[in-house]
Amino acid sequence: MVIVLDKVNVIFKQKGRKMHAVKEASISINKGEIFGIVGPSGAGKSTLVRVINLLQPPASGRVIVGGQDITRFKGTALRKVRLKIGMIFQHFNLISGATVYDNIAFALKANNCPEPKIRERVLELLTQVNLADKEQVYPANLSGGQKQRVAIARALANDPEILLCDEATSALDLENTEEIIRILRRINRENPITIVFITHEMDVARKLFDRIAVMADGEIVEVGDTYRVFTEPEHPMTQSLVSRVLNIEIPEHLQLKDQEEMLKITYTGERAYEPLISKVSKEFDVLVDILHGKIEYIQGKPLGILLIKLSGDAAEIAKARDYIAGQVFKIERLSAAIEGGELNG
């Protein structure tokens, strides 16, 4: 493990009252993985990630980085640890009066990098984040995505072993978010840096993370492999977050008639590709209408969701439903009433 947080508590004092922002949080993060911490606003995600480099000292608990218990580190010892930890933020934090080149060079100069090596390193980093032609441009003339890529290059300047990302895509549009995800994935693949990424955007989590911790009200309520968390969410908060990505929308006010039944089917793995509906139509005396369907890819593995309507004799519908249940990961019978395009199961 490169990072271990052991029963971490963070308590703030506000107007004479204590606020328990992080409660008994324990996580272990493997070297070289992209680990995500997700949850709604106010869950304690940003506070927890700042504990890793002691920007936010814990009230109690232990912070272990690279095998060292750094919980009580201060001064020179803490500065040495922080040199191994890069950090990027939601709002970039670039120096507005400095060029892209100088923003990145600043991090190298602060670490006493020899002048001859600075230019070589800056140009290498700019190429890495696809900004080789922007070295003399000022931040005001960059898009939000370009600014964040400069921030990534600056955070990587001194070859950190860990990169902390605090809502690094929240201020970006979809296209720029996708670019940041591609860059971080490539950086992690080419140089196995450990990335800890905080977000409330589950679509980012689906595309980027190897493992996920879910937070709610300051507590870590679930931890797991990303594919497992999306296919089998256990905690109600996780279920709520996942449903926003895997939602199914159908026409409003759809009503089921007698001898009709609606099913939501979830496939996982290779079964997401199988022609199940064709088999059902051939084997059973039922009509099958596909109302909605899609396949998402998580860690390269498919997760299929299909909403269908079965029409026919009740006994045949029951046979078809039982057959489907034996072929898929999960099946849900849904009620007849549909309101506002959302399912009432």
N, C-alpha and C positions, 0 to 999 in steps of 0.2 A: 504494500500500500504506500502511495506517495503522500496521501493526505488522510489523516484520521481526526475526526472531531468526536470527542468522547464526553457525552452528557453535558453539552454546552448550554449555558443559560446566559441570556443578555437581559438586563433590567435597566430601563430608563426612568429617571425621575422627572416628572412634569408637574409643576405647580403643587409641590408637596406630596404628590401621589406617585406610586411606583407602577410602571407599565412593564409587564413581562413580555418582551418582544420575541424572544426565542426560549423555548422550554425543553430542557433535557434532550437536546438534539444530538444524535449520534449517527455519523455516516463514515464509511471508508471508501476512498476513491483510489482506483488502481492506476498505476503508472501508464501513461500513454492513452488513456481512454477519454472520451468526451462524455462528461457527466453533467446531467441537467438537473436543475432544481426548479420546479414549477409550482404554481399556486396562484390564487387571486391576489389582487392588490391588498397590502396590509398583512399578508401571511407571514412575513418575516424573512423572505428570501434574500433581499439585498443586505439586510443586517447580518444574516448568517454567512454570506459569501465574504463580507468584510472582516469577519472573524478570522478567516484563513490567513490573511496577511497582517492581522492585528490592527487594521485601521479601526476596528471596533473590538476592544478587549472584552473578553467574556467576564461576567460576574463570577462564574464558576465553571468547572469543567476543564478539559485539556485540549490543546491544539497541537497536533503532531504533524510536522512537515518533513519529508525525507528522512524519517526515522528519529528526528529530534523533537523533543518536547519544547516548543517555543513559547508556551503560554505566558511566561514571565520575562521573556526577552525584552531588552530595552537598548537604546543607544546603538553602538557599533554592531553588536550581535544581531539586533533586529534589522539593521540596514543591510547586513550581509544576506540575511534570509530574503528580504524584499527584493534584492537584486535578481533573485531566481524566480520572482513572481511578477509577471506582467499583468496589467489590468486595463480594460477598456470599458467605457461608460455609454449610457444612452445618448448623451449630448456631446460626445466627441472630445470636449475639453482641449481643443487645439489653441495654439497661440495665434491670435488673429493677425498680428503685425509681422508674422514670420512666414516665409515661404514653406511649401511642402517639404523641401529639402531641409530647411533649418529646423522645422518641427521635429523631424526624425533625428537630425544630427544633435539636437539639444540633449536627447536621452543618452547618446553616446558620449558627449562631452561631460555630462554629469557623472558618468562612470569612468572618467579619465581615459577614454579610448585614445590611442595615439592618432594625431591629426592625419597622417597618411592613410590610415585605415578607415577613417570616417567616410570619405567619399565612396570608396569601394563598397562599404557595407550599406550605405544609404541607397545606392543605385541597385544593389542586390535586393534589398527589401522592397523598393518601388516596383521592380520587375515581378516580385513574388505576389504583390497585391494588384497587379495589372494597372500600374500608374506610372510607367517609365517615362511618359511624355509630360508629366505634371510637376516636375521637380521645382520649377521656378514660379509656379502658380500660388496665389494666396488663398487661404481657406474660403474667403467670401465668394470666390469664383468657382467653387466646387459644389457638386450636388451633395445631398445628405449621404448617399452611399459612398461617394468618393471620400468625403470627410472621415467616414467610419473606417475606410480602408487605410487612410493615413494613420488613424489612431491605432489600427492593428499593427501596421509597420513599426510605429513608434514603440508599441508595447513589446514587440519582438526584437527590438534593436540589440539588446544585450544578451540574446540567446537564453531567455528564461526557461526553466523546466516546467513551469505552470503558467497558464494564461487564464485569468479570471475575467468573465464577460458579464457585466451587470446590465441586463435589458438592452443588449447591443444592437438589436434589430427593431426595437419598439418604435423608434422615430422614423423608420424607413418604409417606403412603399414595397409592394410585393416583388417587383423586379430587383430592386436593390437588396432586399432581404435574401432572395435566392442567390445573388452574387456573393454575399457575405457567407452564406452557408457553404457554397462551393469552395470558397477560398479557405475557410477554416477546416473543412474536410480534407482538402489537398495538403494543407500545412501539417495537419495531424498525421496524414498518411506518409508524407515524405520525411517528416522529422517528428517522431512520436512524442510530441509535447502533450502534457496533461491539460485538458481544457475543462474548466468548470463554468457552466453557462446558466445564467438566471433568466427566466422568461415566464410570462403568463400566456404566451402564444403556443398553443399545443401543436399547431401545424409546423412550427419551427422544431419543436421537440420530436415530432414524428420523423422529420427529415434529417436531423443532425445528431441526436444523442445515442450513445451506446447503452447507458443506464439512466434511470430517472429516480429522483426523490421528490415526493409530493408533500407540500407544506400546507397547513391550515391552522390559523390562529396561533402561529408560533411553534407548532409541533410538526415533526416529520411523521406523516400518517401512513406512508407507503413508500417502499423502495423496490425497484426491480428492473430487469431487462426491459428495454423499450417495447419490444414486440409483445412480451407478456403483459406489460402494463396496459397496452392498447387493446389487446384481445381479451384479457381477463382482469379488468380493474376491480379491486376489492373494496377500497374505502369509498364512501359516498362522494367525497370531494373528487377523488380520481375519476369516478364514474361520470360526474358532472362535467369535468374538464374534457374527458375523452369524447363524450357525446357531442361536444361542440364541433369536433373535427369529423366525426363519423355520423353526423346527422343525416337523416333521410327526410326530404321534403316531397310532398305529394299535393295534388290539387286540393284546395280548400273545400270543405263541406261534402267530401265524398262519403256516401252512405252505402253500407253493405245491404244487399237484399237477402231474403230467405234463401237458404242453400248456397250461401257464399261465405267464404272465410278468408281473412287476410293474415299472412304470415311474414315475419321478418326473419330472414335467414342469414346467418353469419358463417362464412367459410374461412378456413385458415390453411396455410401451406399450399401444397400442390392441388388440393381439392378445390381451390378457388377457380381453377381452370376447367373443371369437369363439366360436361353438358348435362347437368342434373335435370333441368327443366324439360329438355327433350325426352329424357328417359321417363319422367313422370307422365308426360302427355301420352306416351306410347303404352305404358304399363297400366294406367288407371283411366277409368271412364270419367275424367274431369277436364274442364277447361282451365287453362292456366294463363292468367294475364300478368305480365310483368309491369309493375307500376313504377318502379325505380330500382336502379342498381349501379354499383360502382366497385372498383377495386383500388385500394390504397396499397402503397408499398412502404413497408417499415423495415429498416435494416436489410433491404433487398428481398424481403419475404412478403408475399401477397396476403392481404386481408380483404376478403370480398363481402359485400353486404347487398342483399337483394330483398326487395319488397314485392310480394306476389299476391294475387287473388285467385283462390280456387273456387270454381263453380261446379255444382253437380249434386248428386245424391249424397246425403250426410254420411252414409256408410263408406262410400267411395272416397269422399274427402278425408275421412278419418284414416283410411288405408294409405292414401297418398301422403298425408301428414306424417304418419308413423314411419313410412319409408324414407321420407326426407330427413326426419330426425335422426335416422341411423346413418345418414350419409354426410352430415354437416357438423360443424363445431357447436353451433347453437341455433335453436329455433324458438321463436316467440309468437304466440297467438295474440293478435291485436283486436281490440274492440271495434265495433262498427262505427263509432262516432269519431270524426276527424274535425278538429277545430283549429283554425288559424294555421293550417298546414303542418301541424305537429301531431304525433301519434299519441293516442291514449291507450296504453297496453294494459 
